[in-house]
Amino acid sequence: MRLRIFDLAGINWATVGGECGVKSRRMNPEWVLSIKNDCDHQGVSFYFNQWGGINKKKNGSIIVGADLGCYAGNWG
């Protein structure tokens, strides 16, 4: 399920991350990629903080084989 395209005019940096804790909800990987694609197409830097969950360190920030927690694309 792709999210709608966001108009990121005036935005320099987008941070995305899942909820933490016992009652955290699952985050769909397509949501992360959808926001990242919008950022890439509109020249906005993107940072993926974490998947979240009960053990957020275990879940990390890797998606599609890349650690997007280290990605700072288009930083200016």
ABEGO torsion letter per residue (X at the ends): XBBBBBBABGBABBBBBBBBEAABBBBBAAAAAAAAAAAAAAGBBBBBABAEEABAAAAEABBGGBBAAABABGBX
